[in-house]
Amino acid sequence: VMDGGAGNDTVSYAYATSAVDVTLALTKAQATGGSGTDTLKSIENLAGSNFNDSLTGNDAANELAGGSGNDTLNGGLGNDTLSGGAGSDTIRFDTLLNALTNRDTITDFNVVADTIELENAIFASLTSTGTLAAGSFHAGAGVSAADADDYILYDSASGALFYDADGNGVGTAVPFATLGGGLALSSSDFMVT
């Protein structure tokens, strides 16, 4: 049992002997894989191993660091900070969007290697699964939806990612993440599940 108590606490799996699968939302015993069975209470942050880890946050403002390996990071609710590290990483979004209380920062997104995964139960306008359709993505400085299907927007000046449910800018686009500015981001960096 690891109980962080008060304060901001991190559990590291840097010395795990194989990949770990850990969620902060589960406070009961969980089989983590490469580190045996752990019970995590009052833990805010996770650091992964050198393998292909799956790290999931809770409703707090978590920091998840994948380390080496091809990791999957899911901040859950809260304004989280997600760092994939080396490898081909997947950043997953599958919780109710909220511009104030559920907006994540992705510190090291690599457009060549990494993927942003969007759950279409949340991003409901994205009805087709698989790689995001080219027409459903729009990027530019101070970007806004320009036609009927610009659902995912990337502001190349600020680095902000938005979801525009109507795709045409009539409704308010909801920011759900911030990446670095000036990335050569495209629809192929997104996977709809």
N, C-alpha and C positions, 0 to 999 in steps of 0.2 A: 504494500500500500504506500503510495506517495501522496501526501497531503501537503499542499503548498501553504495552507492557511492564508493569512492576510498578505497583501503585497502582490507583486507581479512575478510569477514563477515559471520556469522553463524546465521541461524534461527533455533530455538529449538521448538519442539512440545512436550516437556516433560510434559506439563500440559493438553494436548489434552484429551478429554473425550472418544474418541474411535480412531480406526486406522486412519492414514492419508495416502493420496496418493498425493505426491508432486513431481513435476519435475522442475528443475532449467532451463531447456531449454525453458520453457513457461514463457514469461514475461507479459502475459495478466492475467486477473483474472482467478483463477482456484479453483474449489470446492475441498477442501482438505479432506473432510470427517469430522473427529473429531475436526477440528479447524475452520470450516466454510469456507469462501471464502477468499483467499489471492492473492495478486499481489506481486510477488517477482522480484525486479530489482537489478542488481549488487550484488547478493548474491552468495557466492562461496561454502558454506558448509551447510549441514543439519544434525540436530539431531532429531531422531524419538521419538515416544511416548512409553508407556508401552504395546502397542497393536501390531497387525500384520500390520506393515507399508509397503508402497512401496515408496522408495526414489530413484529418478533418477537425475543424474547430467547433465551437459551441456558439452561444448567443452573446458572448463577450467580445471585446476587441482583441483578437488573437494575433500572435505572430507565428507563422508556420514557415520553416526553412527546410527545404527538401534535401539539401546537400548534393552529393554525387548521385548518379543513377537517374533513371527515367521515372520521375515522381508524379503523383497526382495529389494536388492540393485543393482543398475545399474549405473555405473559411467559415461556412455556415452563416448564421446571422452575425451582425456586428460589423464594425468598421475594421477590417482585418488587414494585416500586412503579410503578403505572400511572396516568398522568394524561392524559386525553383532550384537555383544553383545550376551546376553542370548537368548535362544530359538533355534529353528531349522530354520536357515536362508538360503536364496537362493541368490547367487551372479550371476548376469546375464551378459553375454557378447554378444552383438549384433551389434557392430559398427566395421567399417573397421580397421583391425589390422595394427599397426605400432610400431615397436620395440622402436622407439625413442619418439614418441609423444602420444602413446595410450597404456600404460603399467601400470596396476593397482597393488597396494599393498593391499593384504588382511591380516589384522593384527591378526585375531583371528579365523581362520578357524578350525572348529571342525569336524574331519572325521566321528564321530558318528552321529552328528546331522545336519550338514550343507551340502548344495548341490551347485555345480557350474553348471550353465545352459548355454549351448552353442547353439547359433542360427545357424542352418545349412545353412542359406543363406550366412553366413560369413565363417563358418567352413565347406566349401562345400564338402570336402571329407567324412564327416560324413553324409551319405545318409539315414541312418535309425534313426528314432526318438525313444525316450525312453531312458532308461539307456544305457550309453556308453558300447559298446561291449568290453568284456575283452581283446580281441586281439588288440583293437585300442588304448590301454593305455600301456605305458612302463615307468618304474621308475628306478632310480638308481643314484648314484653319478656320475656327469659328463655325464649324459645319452644322447644317440643319438638313432635315429630310427634304429632298427635292422633287420626289415623285411618289407614286402610290405604294412603293415597296422598299423604301429605305429604312429598314427596321433597326439595323445596327449601325451606329454612327461613331466615328473616331475623330476627335478634334486634334489634329496634328500639332496645334500650337500648345494646348494645355496637357495633352495626353489623356484626356477624359474619354471614356467609352459610355455611350448612351444606348438605351433601348427606346425606340419610338414605335409604340404599338400600332398606330394607324399608318405609319410609313410615309406620311406626307407632310408632317410638320404642323398639322392643325392642332393636335393634342400636344401636351408637354412631354418632351423626351425625358426619360429618367436616367440619370447617371448611375452606373452600377460598379464602375471600376476606374482606376487611373493607372495608366502605363507611362512610360517615358514619352515625351513629345518627339515629333519628327521621325517616328518609326515608319518603315515601308510596309505598313499593315495592309492586308488584303483579306478578301472573303475566305481564302484558303487557310487562314490562321484560325478559323472557327469551325467547330463541329457541333451539329445540333443532334441531341439525343432524345 
